[in-house]
Amino acid sequence: MNTVLEDAAPVYRKVWWERRSRSNRTRTEELQALLARHGRPISETLTNAYRQTWPAEGLAVQLCVYANWAGAYATSGRLIVMASTYHGIAASEGLETVFHEAMH
């Protein structure tokens, strides 16, 4: 299996790496701006509504090209995985997705 991946790596890097890396960076910047602007009021509203506190150490969000059929998922290890290329979680829908997955 490693040999197959090693053989495919140069082609992947040449054809896909920059485009997918750019997609991840763009979505990361978009979500960071939305969280900076709206994150605190949303988390306070959810805390009051559900009477649950957020983990003090926060949650990690990993962006990648593909997550699953829904575009995102959360793990029990406090990790949220989101697909940077899935248009269903762009802009405010991405912000909703972060909080939706965090509440699992």
C-alpha positions in Angstrom: 0.0 0.0 0.0 2.8 2.4 0.8 4.4 1.8 -2.6 1.1 2.8 -4.3 0.8 6.0 -2.3 4.4 6.9 -2.8 4.0 6.3 -6.6 0.9 8.5 -6.7 2.2 11.3 -4.5 4.1 13.2 -7.2 1.1 13.3 -9.5 -1.2 14.3 -6.6 1.2 17.1 -5.6 1.5 18.4 -9.2 -2.2 18.2 -10.1 -4.2 18.6 -6.9 -2.1 19.8 -3.9 -2.1 23.6 -4.5 -5.8 23.7 -5.5 -6.9 21.7 -2.4 -4.5 23.5 -0.1 -5.9 26.9 -1.3 -9.4 25.6 -0.7 -8.6 24.7 2.8 -6.9 28.0 3.5 -9.8 30.0 2.0 -12.4 28.2 4.1 -10.3 28.5 7.2 -10.0 32.2 6.8 -13.7 32.5 6.2 -14.6 30.5 9.3 -12.1 32.3 11.5 -13.6 35.7 10.5 -17.1 34.5 11.1 -16.2 33.0 14.5 -14.4 36.2 15.5 -17.4 38.2 14.7 -20.3 36.0 15.8 -18.8 33.1 17.8 -19.1 34.6 21.3 -22.8 35.6 21.0 -23.7 32.3 19.5 -21.9 30.3 22.1 -23.5 32.4 24.9 -26.9 31.9 23.4 -26.4 28.1 23.1 -25.0 28.0 26.7 -28.0 29.7 28.0 -30.5 27.7 26.0 -29.0 24.2 26.7 -27.4 25.0 30.1 -24.2 23.3 29.0 -20.8 24.8 29.1 -18.2 24.6 26.3 -15.0 22.7 27.0 -12.4 25.2 28.4 -9.8 23.9 26.0 -12.1 24.3 23.0 -12.5 22.0 20.1 -10.2 21.4 17.1 -11.6 22.0 13.6 -9.8 20.2 10.8 -10.5 21.2 7.2 -9.9 18.8 4.4 -11.1 18.3 0.9 -13.6 15.6 1.7 -15.2 14.7 5.1 -18.3 12.6 4.4 -21.6 12.8 2.5 -22.8 15.7 4.8 -19.6 17.7 4.5 -18.7 17.5 8.2 -18.7 15.3 11.3 -17.5 15.4 14.9 -15.6 12.8 16.8 -15.7 11.8 20.4 -12.2 13.1 20.7 -13.3 16.7 20.4 -12.4 17.0 16.8 -14.6 18.5 14.1 -13.8 17.6 10.5 -15.2 19.8 7.7 -14.8 19.6 3.9 -13.4 22.8 2.5 -14.8 22.1 -0.9 -18.4 21.3 0.1 -20.5 24.3 -0.8 -23.2 23.4 1.7 -21.0 24.6 4.5 -19.8 27.8 3.0 -20.2 31.2 4.7 -22.9 31.3 7.4 -23.7 27.7 6.8 -20.2 26.9 7.8 -20.5 28.8 11.0 -23.7 26.9 11.8 -21.9 23.6 11.0 -19.1 24.4 13.5 -21.7 24.9 16.3 -23.9 22.1 15.1 -21.0 19.6 15.2 -19.7 21.0 18.5 -23.0 20.2 20.2 -22.8 16.5 19.4 
